[in-house]
Amino acid sequence: MKIKTLEEILKKKSSKTEFAILTNLENGDSEIYLPGTSPKGEFSKYADEIENFFKSKKKRRYRKFRDIC
């Protein structure tokens, strides 16, 4: 992962911005994904799948929290 990407991750983590890290396991390229935006570069062809996965994970977290309360 590149230094610039790591710095962005730390900045978003400290500001509590919702994001995900997309990584191509074949070549190690990474990108920060913000919900509601389209992924760039090689990840753009998987935009629909990424958005659906992100939404489904968010729903599962909400259900778990709701079940606890």
C-alpha positions as CSV (number, residue, x, y, z in Angstrom):
1,M,0.0,0.0,0.0
2,K,1.3,3.4,-0.9
3,I,2.2,6.0,1.8
4,K,-0.4,8.5,0.3
5,T,-3.1,5.9,0.7
6,L,-2.1,5.1,4.3
7,E,-2.2,8.9,5.1
8,E,-5.7,9.2,3.6
9,I,-6.9,6.2,5.7
10,L,-5.6,7.7,8.9
11,K,-7.2,11.0,8.1
12,K,-10.6,9.4,7.3
13,K,-10.3,7.2,10.4
14,S,-9.6,10.2,12.7
15,S,-12.5,12.2,11.2
16,K,-14.8,9.1,11.6
17,T,-15.7,9.2,7.9
18,E,-17.3,6.1,6.5
19,F,-15.1,4.4,3.9
20,A,-13.8,1.0,2.7
21,I,-10.4,0.0,1.3
22,L,-10.4,-1.8,-2.0
23,T,-7.4,-3.9,-2.8
24,N,-6.5,-5.9,-5.9
25,L,-4.8,-9.0,-4.6
26,E,-3.1,-9.7,-7.9
27,N,-1.0,-6.6,-8.0
28,G,-1.5,-4.9,-4.6
29,D,-3.1,-1.7,-5.9
30,S,-5.4,-0.1,-3.3
31,E,-8.1,2.6,-3.3
32,I,-10.2,4.2,-0.7
33,Y,-13.9,3.8,-1.5
34,L,-16.5,6.3,-0.2
35,P,-20.1,5.2,-0.1
36,G,-22.2,6.8,-2.8
37,T,-19.3,7.5,-5.1
38,S,-18.0,5.3,-8.0
39,P,-14.7,3.5,-7.6
40,K,-12.0,4.7,-10.0
41,G,-9.6,2.8,-12.3
42,E,-9.6,-0.9,-12.4
43,F,-12.3,-1.1,-9.7
44,S,-14.9,0.8,-11.7
45,K,-16.1,-2.3,-13.5
46,Y,-17.2,-3.7,-10.1
47,A,-19.0,-0.6,-8.9
48,D,-22.4,-2.2,-8.6
49,E,-21.1,-5.2,-6.7
50,I,-19.0,-3.0,-4.3
51,E,-22.0,-0.7,-3.6
52,N,-24.3,-3.7,-2.9
53,F,-21.8,-5.4,-0.6
54,F,-21.2,-2.2,1.3
55,K,-24.9,-1.6,1.8
56,S,-25.5,-5.2,2.9
57,K,-22.6,-5.0,5.5
58,K,-24.1,-1.8,6.8
59,K,-27.6,-3.4,7.2
60,R,-26.1,-6.4,9.1
61,R,-24.2,-4.1,11.5
62,Y,-27.5,-2.2,12.1
63,R,-29.4,-5.4,12.8
64,K,-26.8,-6.6,15.3
65,F,-26.8,-3.3,17.1
66,R,-30.6,-3.2,17.2
67,D,-30.7,-6.8,18.6
68,I,-28.4,-5.8,21.4
69,C,-30.4,-2.8,22.5
